[in-house]
Amino acid sequence: MRHVRDHGAQRAIVSTVDDDVDSLLAKVRASESIVGQNLAATVSCERPYAHTSHDVPDSVRFALTEAPAGRFSVIAYDCGVKCSILDGLVRAGCSVTCVPWDTPADDVLAQHPDGVFLSNGPGDPDAVSGTYSQVGKLLGKVPMFGICLGHQMMGKAAGADIEKLKFGHRGGNHPVMNLLTRRVEITAQNHGFGVLFPSMGELAPELSGGYTDHHDDLRFWVRAGIAPVVRNERFGRIRLTHVNLNDGSVEGLAFLDVPAFCVQYHPEAAPGPTDAHYLFMAFARLMGGCKDFLDIDIAADRLAGWRFGAEAAKELANA
């Protein structure tokens, strides 16, 4: 573990049969790297399927309020989606239909959805061209929300470079600064790649506190109290909304000229911290035409889905 701490994530081998060091080393060196692998294709669904309030586990019904009627029709790209994410969409008032990872954009638009969701999933985002090529055709046509790999798919569609993180982000206690609200969210994360914000375009100084130079460590913007904006060649202005306080990497983006946003971390957590549940409500607000869709009281949203939080739910519904 000390070696990994110093040198970063790498291939490894564990065996209870072979105890020869040279033999084990040869085996691990012969193993395939995760870089360049489209693992999303191996875990996606084969055909479309629906996810409804009936799919929410019975084990949580005693504590949670009933999911509202499906107000918004959402198509979800299944790149290895977690059921708890689909539950989060349903509980935000979405009727969800999941489709395979490489479903053509035209097929999605032909169903006239209110929004499109891009799911989490494993592997190297650079290899999942069958998804991000379609995302590029969907951005601007329909409201969109992406989580984890879905966040990276949006970044790739906008021409962003992807880096393999030295250590990766794993576990349930990553502090993330929301640059719009100045609230710190405790988040759950599980990824080994990240979007490079400076690669998405030149800074717009008038929307970035007058700054013209990018900073690789995005905690610069946390200290400056600014949510910077770049001018993207394809989709216009894109704002950095969330930053990882441990390493200064990208955790969230909002497209200002098309209705879309994305986060790198997991708002559903399941189980884990609940600070980021508001993002599902934010997606519903985006589909409903709200301009300040991310401006949500995190504390009130945390209570809204629980039976003891009925009053908070009423407040959010009327917001």
C-alpha positions, 0 to 999 in steps of 0.5 A: 500500500505504501508503494501505491501511495507514492507511485499511484494506481497501477495493475496488481495481482493477488494469488492464494495459489502461486507464491512465486514473485517472478511468476506473479510479476510476469502475469501482472505485466501480461495483463491488459491495461484499463487504458483504451478499453471500452468496458461500458459496452460490456455492462450496458443493457442489450435492449431498452427497459423502463425503470419506475417507482415500482422498482424502488426497493421495498426495504426503503419505503418505510422511510421515504416518501412516495415517488411523485408521478412521472412529470418528465420523460427521460431517456437514460444511456445505460453505460453500467448505470446503478439502480440507485441513480435510476431511483433518484431520477424517479424520485425527482419526478421522471419516467425513465427508459434506459437504452444501450450505450451506443443508441443513435441520437436520432432514435432518442430524439424520435421519442421526444423525451423531456431530457436525456441522462448519461449514466456512470460506467467503467473504463476509459472514457476515450474508448467510449466513442459510441456514446460521446459521438451521440452526446455531441448530437444531443447537446442543445437539442434536449436538456441533459444531465450526466454523472461520472462517465456521463460527465466525461462523455459530455466533456468529450463531446465538447472536445475536452482532453481526458487524464488518467488520475494518478490515484483515482477517486474512491470512497465516500468522503471527498470534499467538493466545493460548489463554486455557485453556492460556496457550499462544500459537499461530502461526496461519494466517488469511484473513477480513475479518469478526469476531464481537463477543464483548461482543454475545453476552451479559452477563459472568458475574462468578463465571466471569470473575474477578469482572469485570462490564464488557466490554472491546472489546480482548480482550487485556485478558483475556490480561493478566488471565489469564482466559477470560471467560464470558458468559450467552447468552440462547439457549444459556447460558454461552459462554466466550472461549477464544482471542484475537488478540494483534495486535488483540485480536479474537475467535479462539475460543469454547466453549459450556459448556452445549451441546457446541460450539466454534469458532475463527476461524483455520485449524488445517489451514494447508496449508501453514503453521504446525501449532500448531493441529492439535490442534483436530481431535483436540479435536473427536473428544474432544468427540464422545467425551464428554470434558469437557476436550476442548480440554486438549491438549498442542500439542507432542505433537499436532504430532508425532502425525500424522507417521511419526516421531511414532508415540509421541506418537500413542500418548500422545494415543490413550490420553489 
